[in-house]
Amino acid sequence: MVTAIYPGTFDPITNGHIDLIRRSAKLFDKVIISIAMSSRKQPLFTLEERVELVKSSVSDLTNIEVEGFEGLLADYAQQKNATVLIRGVRAVADFEYEYQLATVNRKLNADLESVLLTPSSETSHISSTIVRDVAAHYGDVSAFVPDVVKQALINKFKK
């Protein structure tokens, strides 16, 4: 059984993330969506809110688990008996960063392989940062996030 981890802050989860989660669920026996505490990024949503938004967004998938984590990803993967890290790569700049992370994670945990997935053409332009910016200016984020996330953003940015 191959367990993969898809780590990130998911602040908020986007249709791009969901695309990668659905595709990963077809590739691996079990996928753990691991939501980083990430206090240095000062997330818009609390860890608990992000976990609930992700769970709501992928509740139809049976081989997915969602949980928060803190600490080194390589150690966390070892605790979860995961041998694969899933990472999304939208552009060349993403690849350079992900290459560095993959190398470091492999040094910290020799059994951990990184799998880089490219987004679908429909979601390649979406990022959590852009979604937050659009929502903060009361723009329509319907095309970028599930309805539950759209509503959560509306609630966060009420006038």
Buried (B, 14 or more C-beta within 10 A) or exposed (E): EEBBBBBBBBBBBBBBBBBBBBBBBEEBEBBBBBBBBBEEEEBBBEBEBBBBBBBBBBEEBEBBBBBBBEEEBBEBBBEBEBBBBBBBBBEEEBBEEBBEBBEEBBEBBEEBBBBBBEBEEEBBEBBBEBBBEBBEEEBEBEEBBBEBBBEBBEEBBEE
